[in-house]
Amino acid sequence: MVCHKLEFPSAMFLCHSFDKIDVYKVPWIGSDDTKAKVIAICHKDTSTWNPLYFAFQNLKVKPG
């Protein structure tokens, strides 16, 4: 389950789930040696997503 904060005058979140994902909890070390544990989510099937979705544009990839 993933929840995203929505822009709304009071607290509101959009929560949803995906079937075809892998979730990883990994250690992360920043360039200033700050340490954290972060969550990485890999979507395994994006074939039905809008090809103009910002992540595809930023990464220069297509749905698949």
C-alpha positions in Angstrom: 0.0 0.0 0.0 1.3 3.4 -1.0 -0.2 6.7 0.3 0.4 10.1 -1.3 -0.4 13.4 0.4 -2.9 15.5 -1.6 -3.0 19.3 -1.8 -6.2 20.0 0.2 -7.1 22.4 3.0 -7.1 19.5 5.6 -5.1 16.3 5.8 -6.0 14.0 2.9 -4.2 11.1 1.4 -4.6 9.0 -1.7 -3.8 5.4 -1.0 -3.5 2.5 -3.5 -1.8 -0.8 -4.1 -0.1 -2.5 -7.0 0.2 -6.2 -7.7 3.3 -6.2 -9.9 5.9 -4.5 -7.8 9.1 -5.3 -5.9 9.8 -3.3 -2.7 13.3 -3.0 -1.2 14.6 -1.4 2.0 18.2 -0.4 1.4 20.9 1.5 3.3 21.8 4.8 1.7 24.8 7.1 2.3 24.6 10.7 1.1 27.5 12.6 -0.3 27.9 14.2 3.1 28.1 10.7 4.8 24.5 11.1 6.1 23.1 7.6 6.6 19.5 6.5 6.1 17.4 3.5 5.2 15.2 4.2 2.2 12.4 2.4 0.4 12.8 1.7 -3.3 9.8 0.5 -5.4 10.2 -1.2 -8.7 7.1 -1.3 -10.9 7.4 -4.5 -13.0 4.6 -3.8 -15.5 4.0 -0.2 -16.7 2.6 -1.2 -20.1 -0.8 0.4 -19.5 0.7 3.7 -18.1 0.5 7.0 -20.0 3.8 7.3 -22.0 3.8 11.0 -21.1 4.0 10.3 -17.4 6.8 12.5 -16.0 8.9 9.6 -14.8 9.2 8.2 -18.3 10.0 11.6 -19.6 12.7 12.2 -17.0 14.3 8.8 -17.5 13.9 8.8 -21.3 12.2 5.4 -21.3 8.8 4.1 -22.5 6.2 2.1 -20.6 6.7 -1.6 -20.6 
